[in-house]
Amino acid sequence: CLSSGQAGMGKDIGKACASGQGVIADLKHRLHRHAFRERYAFLDELLNNQTMNRAQLLEKQQRELHRIVHFAAEHTDFYAEKYAGLVYRGRPVPDVTALPVLQKNEVLKHRDKMVARTLDPASLRVGSTGGSTGKPLSFYYDRQKMELMRAGMCRSYMWSGWRPGEKILNFWGARQDIKGGAGIRKKYLDFIAAERTIPAYQYTESQLADWAKQINSYRPDVLQGYASILAELARYVVDQNILMPETLKGVYSTAEVLYDWQRQLMTQAFGCKVFNQYGSREIPNMAVECQHGNQHVFSDMVYMESVKEDGEVKLLVTSLTNRVMPFIRYQIGDSGILKEGECSCGSPFPMMEIGVCRSNDIIRTPAGKCVYPSYFIHLLDGLSGIRQYQFEQGRADRRKLPIAGAQPLSEDVVRQLQARVGTEVDGQMTLKVIQTDEIPRTISGKHRFVISYAAD
């Protein structure tokens, strides 16, 4: 045991160490701001935007919307042709909803013609989406767009109480985003950045144990990662009764649909709020969840529309900031609705509700029914011991259900699942349950819960 004098001395040493660590952290942050001055200038502008009221934001959004339409029509070959007879230099843009929708197959076919003619090709980089079916969509971007994206991410983190300079730990599932190299500049930037990224495109139980240790060792303020990866880690933390650090202010789920059962697991495991982010590689920073659980659209960065098509409300998104390769009225492949009213959190940004997104497929039955993925996602509700699952449709009358879990489902449970599918969906459909150790992810590192090959 320590004497009172020794205990006091220990506290003083602890305070001195904490103070020293604070000085080092502050120095690192200052160096980081100096290295990425453009990013922090963008962040200052974005933070100023959210002090506007709803009317001011709407006026700014409309102004930027008209500017990007004119810019695209005047500076890209693709939009000059697409908007011929619709958009004229020096004249107001007509009703934006009268402009044609941009489809993904157009981006695939006309990518180079969508790039602004005034840009130096040497300044451009090529990015790509993994594509839920493994067929990537590529696009161009530059350093400025990357810095604006990172600034937008910082603003989202700040909604949890995080402040620039505090630690972020990423669990990332896309191999192409994990940068290698060991040059002097990279070592320096890694040193001053309060951020680490763990490659998480594949993992074992021992890796999950190691990741839990890394969280406790690094003591981050924010965790970010793919929903399915964070849910797997959360499941391990709960099962092993591992205490997570009290430094955690928020968990940011991204890249995939976030389901209620995943959110509950993460909240239980990490002891803080889970924030659902919405964005894509081609149009990042579209929306984020607030402390009150509502999804807010960053209307200073995007213009969003919800249109009804084939019985589903689909999202059209326009990037207001992309002057490299404009995306205007882009059918992104997700469903969702825009909501009226004000949020009690006080944010002036409008609200939206995400539907079932592109990471899952619609299932078609022999009787001609279209069944949305949410049915199959909730079919296993209430069953314990399941780590991963994936409904696969081969032919219209046959479906496989690979399950990775602590132990196989009992024969009675399997028969009940088969009977439910036959009764509730289509009596001509069969369900084959397969016990497996691991379910492979897509090329982008995402996990798809419902996948159909019937149309392939």
Buried (B, 14 or more C-beta within 10 A) or exposed (E): EEEEEEEEEEEEEEEEEEEEEEEEBEEBBEBBBEBBEBBBBBBEEBEEBBEBEEEEBBEBBBEBBBEBBBBBBBBBBBBBEBBEEBBBEEEEBEEBEEBEBBEBEBBEEBBEBBBBEEBEEEEBEEBBBBBBBEEBBBBBBBEBBBBBBBBBBBBBBBBBBBEBBBBBBBBBBBEBBBEEEEEEEEEEBEEBBBBEBBBBBEBEEEBBBEBBEBBBEBBBBBBBBBBBBBBBBBBBBBBEEBEBBEBBBBBBBBBBBBBEBBBEBBBEBBBBBBBBBBBBBBBBBBBBBBBEEBBBBBBBBBBBBBEEEEEBBBBBBBBBBBBBBBBBBBBBBBBBBBBEEEBEBEBBBBBBEBBBBBBBBBBBBEEEEEBBBBBBBEBBEEBEEBBBBBBBBEEBBBBBBBBBBEEEBEEEEBEEBBEEBBEEBBEEBBBEBEEEEEBEBBBBBBBBBBBBEBEE
